[in-house]
Amino acid sequence: MTDAQTATQYVYRFGGGTAEGGTGDKNLLGGKGANLAEMASIGLPVPPGFTISTEMCTRFYAEGEAFPDSLTGEVADGVAHIEQVTGKRFGDVNDPLLVSVRSGARISMPGMMDTVLNLGLNDETVEGLARISEDERFAWDSYRRFIQMYSDVVMGLDHGLFEEALEIAKEDKGYFNDTEMSADDWKALVGQFKTIVADERGDAFPQDVHDQLWGAVAAVFKSWNVERARVYRRINDIPHDIGTAVNVQAMVFGNMGETSATGVAFTRDPSTGEHAYYGEYLINAQGEDVVAGIRTPQYLTKAAREAAGAKPLSLEEAMPDTFGELTAVFETLEQHYKDMQDIEFTVERGKLWMLQTRTGKRTAKAALKIAVDMAAEGLVDRKAAILRIDPMQLDQLLHPTLDPDAPRDVIARGLPASPGAASGTVCFDADTAERLAANGESVILVRVETSPEDIHGMHAATGILTARGGMTSHAAVVARGMGRPCVSGAGELRIDARARTLTVGGRTFDQDDVITIDGGNGQVMAGRVPTLQPELAGDFATLMEWADDLRGLKVRANAETPHDAKTAREFGAEGIGLCRTEHMFFDAGRISAVRQMILAQNEEGRRAALAKLLPEQRSDFAAIFGEMAGLPVTIRLLDPPLHEFLPREEAEFVGLAQELDVSVDMLKRRADDLHEFNPMLGHRGCRLGITYPEIYEMQARAIFEAACDVEASSGAAPLPEVMIPLVGTRRELEITREIVDRVAKEVFAEKGREIAYLVGTMIELPRAALMAGEIAEVGEFFSFGTNDLTQTALGVSRDDASRFLGDYVEKGIYARDPFVSLDVAGVGQLIEIAVERGRESRPGIKLGICGEHGGDPASIAFCAKVGLDYVSASPYRVPIARLAAAQAALAS
């Protein structure tokens, strides 16, 4: 095949001993297509099919959602390939070939895009399927499924119209399950379904199988841009321009009687990581029956069934030969991909078929265990184990769990679908969950069953509860991937979404009530249950130890209270990279003295107020130094504009006026004088220290007195690093450094001891980055304050940008929110310039980052690349930063 031909090829075949296109090429074939081709190439039983590449998706959108003429012949050849392997003919009225049409992006997006099954059925082929299968009921059941799915996915009709017709038909017959419907019942329902289509669309359901195929392919490509898929990509940082592949594959049927089945399985437990087969299956069912919660699935293994106390036979017991084949496939796939696999399979009259394998979504706990276990098993090495963990997944492990000794008012039990625990107000729809969460409320999204349209609400919720669905339902899989606690299949619940009520055991809960869920054991509780901090041992500690052995970047924490400092050290912080002193001033017992200082008419008045604050600041620093004994602590001197500390409410002005014995009007005039139109760029940072040097004098004295006292009492010398904020010129740092050095000399003389310390600055202005060479002649360290550096470089306010940044990311102006992940192309250049020029002037200068980006893995990779010494993150992100730093070292 020539290069020119390769460039224009869009269809790649697999099955029947062939696999085109490079089996591991997920960028071209999508994850599903690449894995189908790979399974076929290693001899596993895969129904034949073909993949229309992701490149076609890109072209489809570029050409106004139209297909090029050349694709017609390629698709025809693909269909002919399936016909040749199966011996069936597409559209044949005697022995029809039926196909599935499924999406398959290069990055797994479970449930977000559309699928069409049983394609190729019409009023004639259904008769042929009935004859060849010798099962009229199966044929007409398949046809009604196809009409319902195709009408929804391709024709845009409300699937609820068909569900309602089905429920009425069952009710009329006195049936509870779909399996009770006879062939004649399905025939009658097919007629009703076609009438619904004609009434809603004004034309008949399509009978030409080729028209059906092209309609389905177009619909799957279009589903790439449906709202739920876009939300999922935005949540998971998946690019919007990579597109999806489309996989057309011969249908195999799990609903051909008692020797047929369908199921979903994992080669290890995706919740705990235990090396035990995990999954569910249904006899005489199609794949969507397992995940949709329409029927209660059965367990895969006898051990799982017995542990759950369930009665229906497991696959291991009901179909032992098939189970043996399946477990052999499990081992083959784990050895081949060297990772836990998520598998879909079908058994058609005793014959096992593999429909999909992909790297399985898993909880953070499971991810750690699987990585550590596979390293111990020799399946991967330690470096591969470290690279396998998404650092942001660790966030799931670092938060409280329910106190096992606390009383629990258990109102229901379901399946422990995704571990962790959460409390919140009951919420019955995704939009409301998103709105309430945006206002700071914790909510539990409560649904009969979730669907892909709920993705935004699931992301916003602190936990998810469903009345239907199993361990591999949509709610369970998505919740595990997001790290949300989830209890699924709580069948005792009666949920009325319209009335917004949840009823169970004679008790009713509405949207103002609080409940708690425990995704580890499936309990649902009334009210809020107390929590405990996590124990970071076992697999977590093992992997962190491996990561620490590999990383070059140090990891510090942003902390300004002893509790934060203690938490950070427990999480492995190697110091404090940012202690914001202004946060200490907002304490209720101190704010009055701060306001007296600000409103004073002269230096004498300011010094009098600062004298009241000195012992408080000294106590703060002593406590933090005590927690961080022997580790560096970077303390940023006062940064925000003074008006932020002033009263806002009338009652506060009145109280302060009485305390100071001045008039309310005078206080308000003084407050007006201090008001700034653009305070972010106003009288703040080092500008305060230059205008009111007594403020920085007091803070420096508190730092050095505390350091001396801690060394005297504990013998462990603190390592204070005094950081001057918002420096833009060398002279600003010279003036403020002189204040710090002078006070240090005075304190050391008074205390009769000296403490080693550094004076440096926060690089948060573009001018500071450009003038870093000159500034480094005075400063001994730089800490990049990337929150403000991003604001000043982009001219975008972090506080106001939420109104439009989402649109900017959506339109590709920024790849990600630049306040979440560093703008490497722009802000990153300023950092690189500052690093280069700073080290030219002072080769040993210490360099770090202390903005929120210090806990973002992508930003950490950049920090490692440009040679920073450390990153500083919030305490709960310290482990994330440690792992991300190790991964950055391995990638270099």
Secondary structure, DSSP 8 states (H G I E B T S, - for coil): --HHHHHH--EEEEETTEE-S-TT-HHHHHHHHHHHHHHHHTT-----EEEE-HHHHHHHHHTTS---THHHHHHHHHHHHHHHHHS-EET-SSSEE-EEEEEEESS--TTTS-EEEEET--TTHHHHHHHHHT-HHHHHHHHHHHHHHHHHHTT---HHHHHHHHHHHHHHHT-SSGGG--HHHHHHHHHHHHHHHHHHHSS-----HHHHHHHHHHHHHHGGGSHHHHHHHHHTT--TTS-EEEEEEE---S-SSTT-EEEEEESS-TTT--SS-EEEEEES--HHHHHHSSS--EESSHHHHHHHT--S--HHHH-HHHHHHHHHHHHHHHHHHSS-EEEEEEEETTEEEEEEEEE----HHHHHHHHHHHHHHTSS-HHHHHHHS-GGGGGGGSS-EE-TTS--EEEEE-EEEE--EEEEEEE-SHHHHHHHHHTT--EEEEESS--GGGHHHHHHSSEEEESS--TTSHHHHHHHHHT--EEE--TT-EEETTTTEEEETTEEEETT-EEEEETTTTEEEES---EE-----HHHHHHHHHHHHH--SEEEEE--SHHHHHHHHHTT--SEEEEETHHHHTSTTTHHHHHHHHH-SSHHHHHHHHHHHHHHHHHHHHHHHHHTTTSEEEEE---S-GGGGS--SHHHHHHHHHHHT--HHHHHHHHHHH--SSGGGSS-THHHHHH-HHHHHHHHHHHHHHHHHHHHHHS---EEEEEETT--SHHHHHHHHHHHHHHHHHHHHHHT-----EEEEEE-SHHHHHTHHHHHTT-SEEEE-HHHHHHHHHT--TTTGGGTHHHHHHTTSSSS-TTTS--TTTHHHHHHHHHHHHHHH-TT-EEEE-SGGGG-HHHHHHHHHHT-SEEEE-GGGHHHHHHHHHHHHHH-
